[in-house]
Amino acid sequence: MNRFFWLILMSSFCFSQASKENAKSYLDQKNFQKAQQEMESFLKSNPNDKEAVELLGDAFGHQKKWDEAIAQYKTLAEDEPNNANYHYKYGGALGMKALSVSKLRALGLIGDVKRSFLKAAELDSNHIDTRWALVELYVSLPGIVGGSTSKALKYASELQNLSEVDGYLAKGYVYEYDDEPELAEKYYKLAIKVGGSVTCYEKLTNFYEEQDEPDRAIDNIEKAHKKHQRNAMHYQIGKVCADYNIQLDKGEKCLKAYLANHSAQDGVPKAWAYYRLAQIYKHKENKEEALIWIDKAIAGLPKIKVFQKEKVTISKL
């Protein structure tokens, strides 16, 4: 009898694990609806399985079904009030809902968002994502509803104690948002010096573009390419050249290198490189070449309106 009970118990456990692993696999594959269906079915007979509830919340969140995600995470946070990650996810879902509704409705959610993140930070002194969330929250909120540069910098410093590179990136972000470009640049450069990841270089590149300094952006991408040898960086250089009508020969060369070495891992479809080449030839006032490349872009992605608009512009040269 005991052996029979044990076999049933083990069979049930294996089924449970298989179902949750399936959901995780669907999430990894970005098949979020399948993950949702898998966990909804599983939870009908296992309503108290917290991992499954969290996975269902994740599936809803990836589909931007914020109310449904909020419901799952709220249940978890109430059932396990000392679990920092549940409070973090609950606050994150509330925050994303706040971004999707009117400003008036969003104001009613901000207090709960802040409380959830602060609770998560209090519960787990090593929770990096929560501190990033607090940095972004305090930076983005107007002062009248609790925004604070000093509090954002406080959590950026806590981040720095946990991860030096995250701390520098966070401080760069705060100072960029606070319109202190010299300090922002300083900390983004420190992040590159300490971490040197593709993300670190991208943050500084984006900063230079926001500051309307395309030549410095190109120089930074070239340094990143020298270190990381990513084909996608050829596209990034070509994009900046095309957008700002500068270093056109370099932009043309980089875009053609991108196309020659293109693979699915590069992320940006070839059609966008064709579009950038069309822009470059337009800047060079070479209408014939520009039309060739914009037609290739349209053939590759015919529903992109900006391609059609660009062809009209080129045709008027």
C-alpha positions in Angstrom: 0.0 0.0 0.0 2.8 2.4 1.0 4.7 1.6 -2.3 1.5 2.2 -4.3 1.0 5.6 -2.6 4.6 6.5 -3.2 4.3 5.7 -6.9 1.2 7.9 -7.3 3.0 10.7 -5.4 6.1 10.5 -7.6 4.0 10.4 -10.7 2.1 13.5 -9.7 5.3 15.3 -8.9 6.9 14.4 -12.2 3.8 15.6 -14.0 3.9 18.9 -12.1 7.5 19.5 -12.9 7.0 18.6 -16.6 4.1 21.1 -16.9 6.1 23.9 -15.3 9.2 23.1 -17.4 6.9 23.2 -20.5 5.8 26.7 -19.5 9.3 27.9 -18.9 10.3 26.5 -22.4 7.4 28.4 -24.0 8.5 31.6 -22.2 12.0 31.1 -23.5 10.6 30.6 -27.0 8.4 33.8 -26.6 5.3 31.7 -27.1 3.6 33.4 -24.2 0.1 32.4 -25.0 1.1 28.7 -24.9 2.8 29.3 -21.5 -0.4 30.9 -20.2 -2.5 28.0 -21.4 -0.2 25.5 -19.9 -0.2 27.1 -16.4 -4.0 27.9 -16.5 -4.6 24.2 -17.1 -2.1 23.1 -14.5 -3.5 25.5 -11.8 -7.0 24.1 -12.1 -5.8 21.1 -10.2 -2.9 22.7 -8.4 -4.2 26.2 -7.3 -1.7 26.6 -4.5 1.5 26.0 -6.6 3.3 29.3 -6.2 5.8 28.7 -9.0 3.0 28.0 -11.4 1.2 31.2 -10.3 4.4 33.2 -10.9 4.9 31.6 -14.3 1.3 32.5 -15.2 2.0 36.1 -14.1 5.1 36.2 -16.2 3.1 34.9 -19.2 0.5 37.6 -18.7 3.2 40.2 -18.3 4.9 39.4 -21.5 1.6 39.8 -23.3 1.0 43.2 -21.6 -2.0 41.8 -19.9 -1.2 43.9 -16.9 -4.4 43.4 -14.8 -4.1 39.7 -15.1 -0.4 39.8 -14.2 -1.1 42.1 -11.3 -3.6 39.6 -9.9 -1.1 36.7 -9.9 1.7 38.7 -8.3 -0.5 40.3 -5.7 -1.7 36.9 -4.6 2.0 35.8 -4.2 3.0 38.9 -2.4 0.1 38.6 0.1 0.7 34.9 0.6 4.5 35.3 1.1 5.0 38.9 2.4 8.7 38.3 3.0 9.5 37.3 -0.6 11.3 40.3 -2.2 10.9 39.0 -5.7 7.1 38.8 -5.5 6.9 42.4 -4.3 9.3 43.4 -7.1 7.2 41.7 -9.8 3.9 43.1 -8.3 5.3 46.6 -8.3 6.7 46.2 -11.8 3.3 45.0 -13.2 1.6 47.9 -11.5 4.2 50.3 -12.9 3.7 49.0 -16.5 -0.1 49.4 -16.1 0.5 53.0 -14.9 2.3 53.7 -18.2 -0.6 52.3 -20.2 -3.4 54.3 -18.7 -4.3 58.0 -18.4 -2.1 60.2 -16.2 -5.0 60.6 -13.7 -5.4 56.9 -13.3 -1.7 56.4 -13.2 -1.4 58.7 -10.2 -3.6 56.3 -8.2 -1.2 53.4 -8.9 2.1 55.2 -8.1 1.8 54.8 -4.3 1.4 51.0 -4.6 4.3 50.8 -7.1 6.6 52.7 -4.8 5.6 50.7 -1.7 6.1 47.4 -3.5 9.6 48.3 -4.7 10.6 49.7 -1.3 9.4 46.6 0.4 11.4 44.4 -2.0 14.5 46.5 -1.4 14.0 46.3 2.4 13.6 42.5 2.3 16.6 41.8 0.0 19.6 44.1 0.3 21.2 42.4 -2.7 18.2 42.7 -5.1 19.7 44.5 -8.1 16.6 44.7 -10.2 14.6 46.4 -7.4 17.2 49.1 -7.0 17.3 49.7 -10.8 13.5 50.0 -10.6 13.7 52.5 -7.8 16.3 54.6 -9.7 14.1 54.7 -12.7 11.0 55.5 -10.7 12.4 58.4 -8.7 14.0 59.8 -11.8 10.9 59.7 -13.9 8.3 60.9 -11.4 7.6 64.6 -11.1 8.7 66.0 -7.7 5.0 66.8 -6.8 4.3 63.0 -6.7 7.5 61.9 -5.1 10.2 62.1 -7.8 13.6 62.8 -6.3 17.1 63.0 -7.9 18.7 62.5 -4.5 16.7 59.3 -3.8 17.5 58.0 -7.2 21.2 58.6 -6.5 20.8 56.9 -3.2 19.7 53.7 -4.9 22.3 54.1 -7.6 24.9 54.1 -4.8 23.4 51.0 -3.3 23.6 49.4 -6.8 27.3 50.4 -7.0 27.9 48.5 -3.7 26.4 45.4 -5.3 27.7 45.8 -8.8 30.1 48.6 -9.7 29.2 48.7 -13.3 25.4 48.8 -12.6 26.1 51.7 -10.2 28.0 53.7 -12.8 25.3 53.1 -15.4 22.6 54.1 -13.0 24.4 57.3 -12.0 24.9 58.1 -15.7 21.2 57.5 -16.3 20.2 59.8 -13.4 22.5 62.6 -14.4 21.5 62.4 -18.0 17.9 62.7 -17.0 18.7 65.6 -14.7 20.4 67.4 -17.6 23.9 67.2 -16.3 25.7 65.8 -19.4 29.2 66.1 -18.1 28.5 63.9 -15.1 26.4 61.5 -17.2 29.3 61.1 -19.7 31.7 60.6 -16.8 29.8 57.7 -15.3 29.0 56.0 -18.6 32.7 56.1 -19.4 33.5 54.6 -15.9 31.0 51.8 -16.7 32.9 51.1 -19.9 36.2 51.1 -18.1 35.0 48.7 -15.4 32.6 46.5 -17.4 33.2 47.1 -21.0 30.1 45.2 -22.1 28.2 45.9 -25.3 25.5 47.4 -23.1 27.9 49.8 -21.5 29.0 51.1 -24.9 25.4 51.3 -26.1 24.5 53.5 -23.2 27.3 56.0 -24.0 26.4 55.9 -27.8 22.8 56.6 -27.1 23.8 59.4 -24.8 25.9 61.0 -27.5 23.0 60.7 -30.0 20.7 62.4 -27.5 23.2 65.2 -27.0 23.3 65.6 -30.8 27.0 64.5 -31.0 26.9 61.9 -33.8 30.7 62.0 -34.5 31.4 61.0 -30.9 28.7 58.4 -31.1 30.4 56.9 -34.2 33.8 57.0 -32.5 32.3 55.1 -29.5 30.7 52.4 -31.7 34.0 51.9 -33.4 35.7 51.4 -30.1 33.0 48.9 -29.1 33.5 47.1 -32.4 37.2 46.9 -31.9 36.6 45.1 -28.6 33.6 43.0 -29.4 33.7 42.4 -33.1 29.9 42.5 -33.5 28.6 42.8 -37.1 25.5 44.6 -35.7 27.8 47.5 -34.9 28.4 48.0 -38.6 24.7 48.8 -38.9 24.8 51.1 -36.0 27.5 53.2 -37.5 25.7 53.3 -40.9 22.5 54.3 -39.1 24.1 57.3 -37.4 25.9 58.4 -40.6 22.6 58.2 -42.5 20.5 59.9 -39.8 22.9 62.8 -39.4 24.2 63.1 -43.0 27.9 62.8 -41.8 30.8 60.5 -42.7 28.8 59.1 -45.6 31.6 57.0 -47.2 32.2 55.4 -43.8 28.4 54.7 -43.4 28.2 53.2 -46.9 31.1 50.9 -46.2 29.8 49.8 -42.9 26.3 49.1 -44.2 27.7 47.0 -47.0 29.9 45.1 -44.6 26.8 44.5 -42.4 24.9 43.1 -45.4 27.8 40.9 -46.5 28.2 39.3 -43.1 24.5 39.3 -42.1 23.0 36.5 -40.0 19.9 36.1 -37.9 21.9 36.9 -34.7 22.5 40.5 -35.9 18.9 41.4 -35.0 18.2 44.1 -37.6 16.7 42.8 -40.9 18.6 43.5 -44.1 15.7 45.7 -45.3 16.7 48.3 -42.7 20.3 48.4 -44.0 18.9 48.8 -47.5 16.9 51.8 -46.2 19.9 53.4 -44.6 21.9 53.0 -47.8 19.1 54.7 -49.7 19.3 57.6 -47.2 23.1 57.8 -47.7 22.8 57.9 -51.5 20.0 60.5 -51.1 22.4 62.7 -49.1 25.0 62.2 -51.8 22.3 63.3 -54.3 22.7 60.0 -56.2 19.0 59.5 -57.0 19.5 56.3 -59.2 21.4 54.4 -56.4 19.0 55.7 -53.7 16.0 54.3 -55.6 17.7 50.9 -56.1 18.2 50.6 -52.4 14.9 51.9 -51.3 13.1 49.5 -53.7 15.1 46.6 -52.1 14.0 47.8 -48.6 10.3 47.9 -49.7 10.6 44.5 -51.3 12.0 43.1 -48.1 9.5 44.7 -45.7 6.6 46.1 -47.8 4.5 47.2 -44.8 7.0 49.6 -43.3 5.5 53.1 -44.0 8.8 55.0 -43.5 10.3 53.1 -46.5 7.4 54.3 -48.7 7.7 57.8 -47.4 11.5 57.8 -48.1 10.9 56.6 -51.7 8.6 59.6 -52.3 11.3 61.9 -51.0 14.0 60.3 -53.2 11.7 60.5 -56.2 11.5 64.2 -55.9 15.3 64.7 -56.1 
